[in-house]
Amino acid sequence: MFQEAFVTSEEFGQDLEHVEVLQKKFDEFQKDLQNHEDKVGTLHDLHFGKMGLNACV
């Protein structure tokens, strides 16, 4: 849930310190996503395969 809230947030930061905190959170999120890339790919394939849609990659 936290990651979804983070990804959908439109918060841009109020000062340099806040921007740096947001950048660190984003970097951690990106690292987690890379660590689970195989699972994300499988879910992507299942979704678009069952829907019969062309995936935009």
MODELLER restraints for C-alpha pairs under 7 A, 6 or more apart:
rsr = mdl.restraints
at = mdl.atoms
rsr.add(forms.Gaussian(group=physical.xy_distance, feature=features.Distance(at['CA:12:A'], at['CA:19:A']), mean=6.88, stdev=0.5))
rsr.add(forms.Gaussian(group=physical.xy_distance, feature=features.Distance(at['CA:13:A'], at['CA:19:A']), mean=4.70, stdev=0.5))
rsr.add(forms.Gaussian(group=physical.xy_distance, feature=features.Distance(at['CA:48:A'], at['CA:54:A']), mean=6.78, stdev=0.5))
rsr.add(forms.Gaussian(group=physical.xy_distance, feature=features.Distance(at['CA:48:A'], at['CA:55:A']), mean=6.31, stdev=0.5))
